[in-house]
């Protein structure tokens, strides 16, 4: 391909011409080119890429999800049918995804299906920075992400894709944009952008044996460190870097005496350690997914050391520089359903409307919830338990005219009952349960038999904040 524009030419383009030239930087989302155009003049090529990344980060969560979903499945139906954008086709070919063995195609099909099942999203990765094996490995690893973590990972990869596409379109001043033979990569001047490293999928299980009645903590941990890592990336100089194996060992080692309460407090302990012990570490982020266990009962009495694992997960993200911290807590995979006291009426009817109105339907969703704190310190486990119970109580205490109304009621109830929280976010996929037509077989269905539908579903999301 040919580099077509210099930086001076980019800065001199009209807004319409800029939008046309850079329309393909973000997949099927030319509106971001118009947003980036408003940031001119650009100081260098990296500033152009940063403008696209900033436009995405500043957009709404709904628009970010739409951008992620605009990306094709890797080696999916669009690729097989030749329906990819020019950019995507070139990128998938660069990693050999157009030349897969039958077993590799089958593995991609399985991973794509798993991603849509778990996240409702395609697996997005910057294939030009990966090999087939690392693409497979990354997909398997990221399947253990929470939905929030996966969205962040996908947006990070989209920014990497956009950066390379920008570099394809712009060349340095004074260079002659000579055609490059197909298959021969063009070396460009680059610099290291935002980066981190650490250890993921550390499965930490702790038993508290201080008394005959045991307690347990079952947590998946990821730690990502940020700092002065340029030498390691650019020249391979690993001086003063903590090994990721050391990070894993630290997570287990500090848990013996340092993990005594909430995962949020343990996250602060880990961050203090890595910032103090890593000469080049400036800050760190700890991600937690805590599985909940309920004590078993025997003859009506709770057992001291036997448990059964429950559905909802306690999620948390702790960021900090060792002195100050930002904490976000959450709930994931909380499946709730009520068989009545829910409807959907009074909505807009137009050409493509087929759904009949109803005041009696099954309402089912998988709650993903996260919240931010108004206080620097609190009893995080107590707040989590209070939020969890409030969600359950509010789900049952009203007729729901819409999932949106239930979302708002839950947020209002949480902020009323939890002064420690400044705002709360919900993500509700509408898990449709559709009355099955048994009448065609001569059998009456008195609204008791339903098909739990796996087809495209409604997605309702939003923040509820203090006014």
LOKESE-165795 format. One record per residue (C-alpha): x, y, z; residue number from 1; chain. Coordinates in steps of 0.5 Angstrom, whole numbers. Each point is the difference from the previous one (the first is absolute). Example, Ala and Ser with C-alpha at 12.3 -4.5 7.8 and 13.67 -1.06 7.14 Angstrom:
<sites>
SITE  east north    up   k c
SITE    25    -9    16   1 A
SITE     2     7    -2   2 A
</sites>
This chain:
<sites>
SITE  east north    up   k c
SITE     0     0     0   1 A
SITE     2     7    -1   2 A
SITE     1     6     6   3 A
SITE    -5     5    -3   4 A
SITE     1     6     4   5 A
SITE     5     4     4   6 A
SITE    -2     4     7   7 A
SITE     0     6    -3   8 A
SITE    -5    -2    -6   9 A
SITE    -4    -3     6  10 A
SITE    -1     6     4  11 A
SITE    -2     4    -6  12 A
SITE    -6    -4    -2  13 A
SITE    -7     2     0  14 A
SITE    -4    -3     5  15 A
SITE    -4    -4    -5  16 A
SITE     7    -2    -3  17 A
SITE     3    -3     6  18 A
SITE    -6    -4     2  19 A
SITE     0    -3    -7  20 A
SITE     7    -2     1  21 A
SITE     0    -3     7  22 A
SITE    -7    -3    -1  23 A
SITE     3    -7     1  24 A
SITE     4     1     6  25 A
SITE    -5    -2     5  26 A
SITE    -4    -6    -3  27 A
SITE    -7     2    -3  28 A
SITE     0     6     4  29 A
SITE     2     7    -4  30 A
SITE    -3     4     5  31 A
SITE     6     0     4  32 A
SITE     4     3    -6  33 A
SITE    -4     6     0  34 A
SITE     1     1     8  35 A
SITE     8    -1    -1  36 A
SITE     0     5    -6  37 A
SITE    -2     5     6  38 A
SITE     6    -1     3  39 A
SITE     5     3    -5  40 A
SITE     5     2    -1  41 A
SITE     4    -6     2  42 A
SITE     7     0     2  43 A
SITE     2    -7    -2  44 A
SITE    -3    -6    -3  45 A
SITE    -1    -3     7  46 A
SITE    -4     6     2  47 A
SITE    -5    -2    -6  48 A
SITE     0    -7     3  49 A
SITE    -1     3     7  50 A
SITE    -6     4    -2  51 A
SITE    -4    -6    -3  52 A
SITE     1    -4     7  53 A
SITE    -2     6     4  54 A
SITE    -6     1    -4  55 A
SITE    -2    -7     1  56 A
SITE     1     0     8  57 A
SITE    -4     7     0  58 A
SITE    -6    -4    -3  59 A
SITE    -6    -3     4  60 A
SITE     1    -7     2  61 A
SITE    -6    -2    -5  62 A
SITE     4     3    -6  63 A
SITE     7    -3     3  64 A
SITE    -4    -7     0  65 A
SITE    -3     1    -7  66 A
SITE     7     2    -3  67 A
SITE     3    -7     3  68 A
SITE    -6    -4    -3  69 A
SITE     2     4    -7  70 A
SITE     6    -5     0  71 A
SITE    -1    -6    -4  72 A
SITE     2    -7     3  73 A
SITE     7    -2    -1  74 A
SITE     0    -6    -6  75 A
SITE    -8     1     1  76 A
SITE    -6     0    -5  77 A
SITE     2     7    -3  78 A
SITE     7    -2    -1  79 A
SITE    -2    -7    -4  80 A
SITE    -5     4    -4  81 A
SITE     5     5    -2  82 A
SITE    -4     6     4  83 A
SITE     5     3     4  84 A
SITE     2     7    -1  85 A
SITE     7     1    -4  86 A
SITE     3     2     7  87 A
SITE    -2    -6     4  88 A
SITE     1    -5    -6  89 A
SITE     7     2    -1  90 A
SITE     1     0     8  91 A
SITE    -3    -7     0  92 A
SITE     5    -2    -5  93 A
SITE     6     3     3  94 A
SITE    -1    -6     6  95 A
SITE    -1    -5    -5  96 A
SITE    -8    -1     2  97 A
SITE    -2     0    -8  98 A
SITE     5    -7     0  99 A
SITE    -3    -4     6 100 A
SITE     0    -7     1 101 A
SITE    -7    -4     1 102 A
SITE     2    -1     7 103 A
SITE     2     8     1 104 A
SITE    -7     2    -4 105 A
SITE    -4    -5     5 106 A
SITE     4     3     6 107 A
SITE    -1     8    -2 108 A
SITE    -8    -2    -1 109 A
SITE     0    -3     7 110 A
SITE     4     6     3 111 A
SITE    -5     5    -4 112 A
SITE    -6    -4     3 113 A
SITE     3     0     7 114 A
SITE     1     8     0 115 A
SITE    -7     1    -3 116 A
SITE    -3    -4     5 117 A
SITE     4     3     6 118 A
SITE     0     7    -2 119 A
SITE    -4     1    -6 120 A
SITE     6     3    -3 121 A
SITE     5    -2    -6 122 A
SITE     7    -2     3 123 A
SITE     4     6    -2 124 A
SITE     7     0    -1 125 A
SITE     6     4    -4 126 A
SITE     2    -6    -4 127 A
SITE     5     4    -3 128 A
SITE     4     0     6 129 A
SITE    -1    -8     2 130 A
SITE     1    -6    -3 131 A
SITE    -6    -6    -1 132 A
SITE     3    -3     6 133 A
SITE     0     6     4 134 A
SITE    -7     2    -2 135 A
SITE    -3    -7     2 136 A
SITE     3     1     7 137 A
SITE    -2     7     1 138 A
SITE    -7    -2    -2 139 A
SITE     0    -6     5 140 A
SITE     3     4     5 141 A
SITE    -5     6    -1 142 A
SITE    -6    -4     1 143 A
SITE     1     0     8 144 A
SITE    -1     7     0 145 A
SITE    -6     4     3 146 A
SITE    -4     3    -6 147 A
SITE     3     7     3 148 A
SITE     7    -3    -1 149 A
SITE    -1    -2    -7 150 A
SITE    -4     6    -2 151 A
SITE     7     4     2 152 A
SITE     4    -5    -3 153 A
SITE    -4     0    -7 154 A
SITE     1     8     0 155 A
SITE     7    -1     2 156 A
SITE     1    -4    -6 157 A
SITE    -4     4    -5 158 A
SITE     4     6     2 159 A
SITE     6    -4    -2 160 A
SITE    -3    -2    -7 161 A
SITE    -2     7    -1 162 A
SITE     7     3     1 163 A
SITE     3    -5    -5 164 A
SITE    -5     2    -5 165 A
SITE     2     7     1 166 A
SITE     7    -1    -1 167 A
SITE    -2    -4    -6 168 A
SITE    -3     7    -3 169 A
SITE     5     5     2 170 A
SITE     8     0    -1 171 A
SITE     5     5     2 172 A
SITE     2     6    -3 173 A
SITE     5     0    -6 174 A
SITE    -2    -8    -1 175 A
SITE    -1    -2    -7 176 A
SITE    -6    -4     1 177 A
SITE     2    -6    -5 178 A
SITE    -4    -6    -1 179 A
SITE     2    -6     4 180 A
SITE     0    -7    -3 181 A
SITE    -6    -4     3 182 A
SITE     2    -4     6 183 A
SITE     6     4     2 184 A
SITE    -1     4     6 185 A
SITE     1     8     1 186 A
SITE     5     2     5 187 A
SITE    -3     6     4 188 A
SITE     3     4     5 189 A
SITE    -4    -1     7 190 A
SITE     0     1     7 191 A
SITE    -2    -4     6 192 A
SITE    -7     2     2 193 A
SITE    -4    -1     7 194 A
SITE     2    -7     2 195 A
SITE     0    -5     6 196 A
SITE     2    -7     2 197 A
SITE    -2    -5     6 198 A
SITE    -3    -6     1 199 A
SITE    -7    -3    -1 200 A
SITE    -5    -5     2 201 A
SITE     3    -1     6 202 A
SITE    -4    -5     4 203 A
SITE     0     1     7 204 A
SITE    -4    -4     5 205 A
SITE     1     2     8 206 A
SITE    -3    -4     6 207 A
SITE     0     4     6 208 A
SITE     1    -5     6 209 A
SITE     0     4     6 210 A
SITE    -6    -3     3 211 A
SITE    -4    -7    -1 212 A
SITE    -4     4    -4 213 A
SITE     4     1    -7 214 A
SITE    -1     6    -5 215 A
SITE     2     0    -7 216 A
SITE     2     4    -5 217 A
SITE     0    -2    -8 218 A
SITE     3     5    -4 219 A
SITE     3     1    -7 220 A
SITE     5     6     0 221 A
SITE     4     4    -6 222 A
SITE     5     5     2 223 A
SITE     2     5    -6 224 A
SITE     6     5     2 225 A
SITE     2     6    -4 226 A
SITE     6     4     0 227 A
SITE     7     1    -3 228 A
SITE     0    -6    -5 229 A
SITE     3     3    -6 230 A
SITE     6    -3     0 231 A
SITE    -3    -7     1 232 A
SITE    -4     1    -6 233 A
SITE     5     4    -5 234 A
SITE     7    -3     2 235 A
SITE    -2    -6     4 236 A
SITE     3     2     6 237 A
SITE    -3    -3     6 238 A
SITE     4     4     5 239 A
SITE    -4     1     7 240 A
SITE    -7    -4    -3 241 A
SITE    -4    -4     4 242 A
SITE    -1    -7    -3 243 A
SITE    -7    -2    -1 244 A
SITE     1    -6     3 245 A
SITE     2     4     6 246 A
SITE    -6     4     0 247 A
SITE    -4    -7     0 248 A
SITE     4    -2     6 249 A
SITE    -1     6     4 250 A
SITE    -8     0    -1 251 A
SITE     1    -7     4 252 A
SITE     5     2     5 253 A
SITE    -3     6     2 254 A
SITE    -7    -3     1 255 A
SITE     3    -4     6 256 A
SITE     0     6     4 257 A
SITE    -3     6    -4 258 A
SITE    -6    -3    -3 259 A
SITE    -5     0     7 260 A
SITE    -6     4    -3 261 A
SITE    -3     2    -6 262 A
SITE     4     0    -7 263 A
SITE    -1     7    -1 264 A
SITE     5     1     6 265 A
SITE     4    -6    -2 266 A
SITE     1     4    -7 267 A
SITE     3     6     4 268 A
SITE     5    -4     3 269 A
SITE     2    -3    -6 270 A
SITE     1     7    -4 271 A
SITE     4     2     6 272 A
SITE     5    -6     0 273 A
SITE     1     1    -8 274 A
SITE     1     7     0 275 A
SITE     5     0     6 276 A
SITE     3    -6    -2 277 A
SITE     1     1    -8 278 A
SITE     5     6    -1 279 A
SITE    -4     1    -7 280 A
SITE    -7    -1     2 281 A
SITE    -4     7     1 282 A
SITE    -7    -3     1 283 A
SITE    -4    -6    -1 284 A
SITE    -7    -3     0 285 A
SITE    -2    -6     3 286 A
SITE    -7    -4    -3 287 A
SITE    -4    -5     4 288 A
SITE    -5    -5    -1 289 A
SITE    -2    -3     6 290 A
SITE    -5    -6     0 291 A
SITE    -5     0     5 292 A
SITE    -1    -7     5 293 A
SITE    -6    -1     4 294 A
SITE     1    -4     7 295 A
SITE    -4    -7    -1 296 A
SITE    -5    -2     5 297 A
SITE     0    -7     4 298 A
SITE    -7    -1     4 299 A
SITE    -1     7     0 300 A
SITE     6     2     2 301 A
SITE     6     4    -4 302 A
SITE     6    -5    -1 303 A
SITE     7     3     3 304 A
SITE     4    -2    -6 305 A
SITE    -5    -2    -6 306 A
SITE    -2     5    -6 307 A
SITE    -4     0    -6 308 A
SITE     2     5    -6 309 A
SITE    -5     6    -2 310 A
SITE    -2     3    -6 311 A
SITE     2     8     1 312 A
SITE     7     2     0 313 A
SITE     4     6     4 314 A
SITE     4     4    -5 315 A
SITE     5     5     2 316 A
SITE     5     5    -4 317 A
SITE     5     3     5 318 A
SITE     5     6    -3 319 A
SITE     5     4     3 320 A
SITE     7     2     1 321 A
SITE     1    -3     7 322 A
SITE    -3     7     3 323 A
SITE    -6     1    -3 324 A
SITE    -5    -5    -3 325 A
SITE    -6     0    -4 326 A
SITE    -5    -6     2 327 A
SITE    -6    -3    -5 328 A
SITE    -4    -6     3 329 A
SITE    -5    -4    -4 330 A
SITE    -5    -6     0 331 A
SITE     1    -4    -7 332 A
SITE    -4    -6    -2 333 A
SITE    -6     1     5 334 A
SITE    -6    -4    -4 335 A
SITE    -7     3     2 336 A
SITE    -7    -2    -3 337 A
SITE    -7     1     2 338 A
SITE    -6    -3    -3 339 A
SITE    -5     6     0 340 A
SITE     0     7     2 341 A
SITE     3     2    -6 342 A
SITE    -2     3    -7 343 A
SITE     2     5    -6 344 A
SITE    -6     4    -2 345 A
SITE    -1     7    -3 346 A
SITE     7     0    -4 347 A
SITE     1     3    -8 348 A
SITE    -4    -4    -5 349 A
SITE     3     1    -7 350 A
SITE     1    -4    -7 351 A
SITE     5    -6     3 352 A
SITE    -4    -1     7 353 A
SITE    -2    -7     1 354 A
SITE     0    -1     7 355 A
SITE    -7     0     4 356 A
SITE    -1     4     6 357 A
SITE    -1    -3     7 358 A
SITE    -1     1     7 359 A
SITE     2    -7     2 360 A
SITE     7    -3    -2 361 A
SITE     6    -3     3 362 A
SITE     5     4     2 363 A
SITE     7    -3     0 364 A
SITE     7     3     0 365 A
SITE     7    -1     2 366 A
SITE     2     6     4 367 A
SITE     7     3    -1 368 A
SITE     1     6     5 369 A
SITE     6     4     2 370 A
SITE     0     6     5 371 A
SITE     5     6     2 372 A
SITE     1     2     7 373 A
SITE    -1     7     3 374 A
SITE     5    -2     6 375 A
SITE     7    -2     0 376 A
SITE    -1    -5     5 377 A
SITE    -6    -5     2 378 A
SITE    -2    -7     1 379 A
SITE     0    -2    -7 380 A
SITE    -3    -7     2 381 A
SITE    -6     3     4 382 A
SITE    -1     5    -6 383 A
SITE     0    -6    -5 384 A
SITE    -5    -4     4 385 A
SITE    -5     6     1 386 A
SITE     0     1    -8 387 A
SITE    -1    -7    -1 388 A
SITE    -6    -1     4 389 A
SITE    -2     7    -2 390 A
SITE     0    -2    -7 391 A
SITE    -4    -7     2 392 A
SITE    -5     4     4 393 A
SITE    -1     6    -5 394 A
SITE    -1    -6    -6 395 A
SITE    -6    -3     4 396 A
SITE    -4     7     3 397 A
SITE    -3     3    -6 398 A
SITE    -4    -1    -7 399 A
SITE     6     1    -5 400 A
SITE    -3     4    -6 401 A
SITE     7    -1    -4 402 A
SITE     7    -2     2 403 A
SITE     2     7     0 404 A
SITE    -5     2     6 405 A
SITE     3    -6     4 406 A
SITE     7     2    -2 407 A
SITE    -2     7     3 408 A
SITE    -3    -3     6 409 A
SITE     6    -4     2 410 A
SITE     4     6    -1 411 A
SITE    -4     4     5 412 A
SITE    -1    -5     5 413 A
SITE     8    -1     0 414 A
SITE     2     7     1 415 A
SITE    -6     1     5 416 A
SITE     3    -6     4 417 A
SITE     7     1    -1 418 A
SITE     3     7     1 419 A
SITE     7    -3    -1 420 A
SITE    -2     0    -7 421 A
SITE     1     6    -5 422 A
SITE    -3    -4    -6 423 A
SITE    -2    -6    -3 424 A
SITE     0    -4    -7 425 A
SITE    -5    -5    -2 426 A
SITE     1    -5    -7 427 A
SITE    -7    -4    -1 428 A
SITE     0    -5    -6 429 A
SITE    -8    -1    -1 430 A
SITE     0    -8     0 431 A
SITE    -6    -1    -3 432 A
SITE    -5    -5     1 433 A
SITE    -5    -1    -5 434 A
SITE    -7    -4     1 435 A
SITE     0    -6    -5 436 A
SITE    -5    -1    -5 437 A
SITE    -3    -7     2 438 A
SITE    -7     2    -2 439 A
SITE     3    -2    -7 440 A
SITE     0    -8     3 441 A
SITE    -7     1     2 442 A
SITE     3     1     8 443 A
SITE    -2     6     3 444 A
SITE     6     4     4 445 A
SITE    -3     4     6 446 A
SITE     6     5     0 447 A
SITE     4    -6     3 448 A
SITE     5    -2    -5 449 A
SITE     5     4    -3 450 A
SITE     6     0    -5 451 A
SITE     7     3     4 452 A
SITE     2     4    -6 453 A
SITE     7     0    -2 454 A
SITE    -1     5    -6 455 A
SITE     2     7     0 456 A
SITE    -2     3     6 457 A
SITE    -1     7     3 458 A
SITE     6     3     4 459 A
SITE    -2     6     5 460 A
SITE     6     4     3 461 A
SITE     0     6     5 462 A
SITE     3     4     5 463 A
SITE    -4     2     6 464 A
SITE     4     6     4 465 A
SITE    -1     5     6 466 A
SITE    -4     6    -3 467 A
</sites>
